[in-house]
Amino acid sequence: MSVQEEIVETVEDIARKENLTPKEVLGSKEVKALRQNSKRPARQRAQEVRKHLQARRNPRLTARRERFARETRDLGLPSAVRLVPPP
């Protein structure tokens, strides 16, 4: 339920920011492609849509998170060691 609420909130924010309707945001070809991938379970498709919408809503934050994950992985730390990004 909370994932669904988050998706609705994110769609509304994107719509306001990009001067679109929520229907236009959800009707984008990227979102349609993620939703129509019948090879994946509904929960996984919802997570993929959520991730895509979050990236569209906050592209700089998404880029920073990906960079942190990539650089952490490249360090080759033992599996018992974890680096936690700042909030």
C-alpha positions as a Markdown table, in Angstrom:
| # | Residue | x | y | z |
|---|---|---|---|---|
| 1 | Met | 0.0 | 0.0 | 0.0 |
| 2 | Ser | 2.8 | 2.5 | 0.9 |
| 3 | Val | 4.5 | 1.8 | -2.4 |
| 4 | Gln | 1.3 | 2.6 | -4.3 |
| 5 | Glu | 0.9 | 5.8 | -2.3 |
| 6 | Glu | 4.5 | 6.8 | -3.0 |
| 7 | Ile | 4.0 | 6.2 | -6.7 |
| 8 | Val | 0.8 | 8.4 | -6.8 |
| 9 | Glu | 2.6 | 11.1 | -4.9 |
| 10 | Thr | 5.6 | 11.0 | -7.2 |
| 11 | Val | 3.4 | 11.1 | -10.3 |
| 12 | Glu | 1.6 | 14.1 | -8.9 |
| 13 | Asp | 4.9 | 15.9 | -8.2 |
| 14 | Ile | 6.3 | 15.1 | -11.7 |
| 15 | Ala | 3.0 | 16.3 | -13.3 |
| 16 | Arg | 3.2 | 19.6 | -11.4 |
| 17 | Lys | 6.9 | 20.0 | -12.2 |
| 18 | Glu | 6.6 | 19.2 | -15.9 |
| 19 | Asn | 3.2 | 20.8 | -16.4 |
| 20 | Leu | 1.5 | 17.5 | -17.4 |
| 21 | Thr | -1.4 | 15.6 | -16.2 |
| 22 | Pro | -0.8 | 12.5 | -14.0 |
| 23 | Lys | -2.3 | 10.4 | -16.9 |
| 24 | Glu | 0.4 | 11.8 | -19.3 |
| 25 | Val | 3.1 | 10.9 | -16.8 |
| 26 | Leu | 1.8 | 7.3 | -16.4 |
| 27 | Gly | 1.2 | 7.1 | -20.2 |
| 28 | Ser | 4.8 | 7.8 | -21.1 |
| 29 | Lys | 6.4 | 5.1 | -23.2 |
| 30 | Glu | 9.0 | 4.3 | -20.5 |
| 31 | Val | 6.3 | 3.7 | -17.9 |
| 32 | Lys | 4.1 | 1.8 | -20.3 |
| 33 | Ala | 7.0 | -0.5 | -21.2 |
| 34 | Leu | 7.7 | -1.2 | -17.6 |
| 35 | Arg | 4.1 | -1.9 | -16.8 |
| 36 | Gln | 3.5 | -4.2 | -19.8 |
| 37 | Asn | 6.4 | -6.5 | -19.2 |
| 38 | Ser | 4.3 | -9.5 | -18.4 |
| 39 | Lys | 7.4 | -11.7 | -17.8 |
| 40 | Arg | 7.9 | -10.1 | -14.4 |
| 41 | Pro | 5.6 | -10.3 | -11.4 |
| 42 | Ala | 3.4 | -7.4 | -10.6 |
| 43 | Arg | 5.3 | -6.4 | -7.5 |
| 44 | Gln | 8.6 | -6.3 | -9.4 |
| 45 | Arg | 7.0 | -4.2 | -12.2 |
| 46 | Ala | 5.7 | -1.8 | -9.5 |
| 47 | Gln | 9.2 | -1.5 | -8.1 |
| 48 | Glu | 10.6 | -0.8 | -11.5 |
| 49 | Val | 8.0 | 1.9 | -12.2 |
| 50 | Arg | 8.7 | 3.4 | -8.8 |
| 51 | Lys | 12.4 | 3.5 | -9.4 |
| 52 | His | 11.9 | 5.1 | -12.9 |
| 53 | Leu | 9.6 | 7.7 | -11.5 |
| 54 | Gln | 12.0 | 8.5 | -8.6 |
| 55 | Ala | 14.8 | 9.0 | -11.1 |
| 56 | Arg | 12.6 | 11.2 | -13.3 |
| 57 | Arg | 11.6 | 13.2 | -10.2 |
| 58 | Asn | 15.2 | 13.6 | -8.8 |
| 59 | Pro | 17.7 | 12.9 | -11.5 |
| 60 | Arg | 20.7 | 14.4 | -9.6 |
| 61 | Leu | 20.0 | 12.4 | -6.5 |
| 62 | Thr | 19.6 | 9.2 | -8.5 |
| 63 | Ala | 22.9 | 10.0 | -10.3 |
| 64 | Arg | 24.7 | 10.5 | -7.0 |
| 65 | Arg | 23.3 | 7.3 | -5.5 |
| 66 | Glu | 24.4 | 5.3 | -8.6 |
| 67 | Arg | 27.9 | 6.9 | -8.4 |
| 68 | Phe | 28.2 | 6.0 | -4.7 |
| 69 | Ala | 27.1 | 2.4 | -5.4 |
| 70 | Arg | 29.6 | 2.1 | -8.3 |
| 71 | Glu | 32.5 | 3.6 | -6.3 |
| 72 | Thr | 31.7 | 1.5 | -3.3 |
| 73 | Arg | 31.6 | -1.6 | -5.5 |
| 74 | Asp | 34.9 | -0.7 | -7.1 |
| 75 | Leu | 36.7 | -0.5 | -3.8 |
| 76 | Gly | 36.4 | -4.3 | -3.5 |
| 77 | Leu | 35.8 | -4.3 | 0.2 |
| 78 | Pro | 35.1 | -7.6 | 2.0 |
| 79 | Ser | 31.4 | -8.6 | 2.2 |
| 80 | Ala | 31.4 | -7.9 | 5.9 |
| 81 | Val | 32.2 | -4.2 | 5.4 |
| 82 | Arg | 29.5 | -1.8 | 4.4 |
| 83 | Leu | 29.6 | 1.9 | 3.6 |
| 84 | Val | 26.4 | 3.7 | 4.2 |
| 85 | Pro | 25.7 | 6.9 | 2.2 |
| 86 | Pro | 24.8 | 10.1 | 4.1 |
| 87 | Pro | 21.1 | 10.8 | 4.3 |
